[in-house]
Amino acid sequence: MEFKFTTYEPKKRTKAKQVEPLAEVKTNGRIVFNKLAAALLENKPYCMLAYDKENKAIGILPIDAKELNAFAIRHTNSGAYVGAKKFLKDTGLLPSANVAHTPVKAGQYIAVKL
């Protein structure tokens, strides 16, 4: 019996280098910032969330101390995220598919378009 073996070679993973700040609003309610966008949060532990329903945008205001209605910012090695499902559902802005855009400074807020 003759076999024709092919040597297995795993696919090489090439991770794309992040070249621009990116914020993604996920269907699970997380607002995720890549490493470059996380710099806009200035290593603050909390944020206040605001919304502009007319322009379908979220405003994130980083703050130092926990206040009433503040959301925790979770900083990670690859960026940061905010768990905001209740906020997104209550405002009617929870997306049906993940949405990613470049965040921009808008006064004191960081604006993320949906």
N, C-alpha and C positions, 0 to 999 in steps of 0.2 A: 504494500500500500504506500502511495506517495502523497506527501502533504505539501501544500504551498503556504507556508507561514509568512505572515507580514508582521514585522516588529512593531509593537505598540509605541507610539510617541505621543505623550499628552500634548494638548494644545497649549501654546504659550499664551499666558494672559498678559495683555498689555493694558495697563490702567492709564486712561487718558489723564494727562496733567491738567489740573484745574487752572484755567487762565482767566476766568472772570468770576466775580461773586455770583452766587446762585442761591435763591431761596425757593423751596418747593413746599407747596401746600398739598398734603396727602389726604387721601380719602379716609384714612384712619384718624384724622384730626390733628396730626402733627404738622407743625411748621418747622421745616428742616433747613438749616443754613449750612452751606459748605464752608470750608475753612476760611476762604477769603471773605465771604459774607458775614461770618461769625465775628470778624474784626469790628464790624459796625456795632455790635452789641457791647463793645468796650469791656468785656469780662464782667459785666454786671450780673448779679445772681437772679434778678427778678425783672419782670416787665409788665407794663399795663398794655392792654390790647384795645384798639379802637377800630372802627370800620367806616367805610364810605360805600354805602350800598349802591348809590347812583353810579359810581365809577368802578364798582366791584374791586375794592382794594382793602387791604388790612394795614393798620398802622401799629407798629410795635414801638413802645417807649421804654427803653431800658432804664431801670431804677436800682438804687443801692439797697434799699430796705424793703422788707415785706410790708405791703399795705393791703388794706381791704380790697379784694378783687384783683390782686396781683397774681401773675402766673410765674412759676419757676422756670428759669432757663437752665437747661441741662447742657453743660459744656462737655464735649468729647474730643478725642484726638483728631477726628475728621471734621469737626465743626461744632454745631450746637443745635438744639431743638427745643420747641415749646409744645407741650401737650395742651391743645386747645379745642378739643372736640365739642365740648358743651358750648363754648363761645361760637364756634363755626356753625353748629346746628341752630342755636338760638337766633343767630343773625341771618340765617338762611344762606350762608356763604360756604357751607361744606361742599367741596367739589365732588362730582360724580366720577372724575378721573384725576389723577395726580397732575398738578399744574406747577410748572417751574418758570420763574422769571428772575431777572436781575433786580435786586432790591435797590431802592434809591433813598437818599436822605431827603426828607420833606419836613423842614423845620426841626423840631425835636424828635420827630418820629422817623422810623424806617418804614417806608411804604413798599408793600408787596402787592402787585396786581394779580388778580385771579383770572 
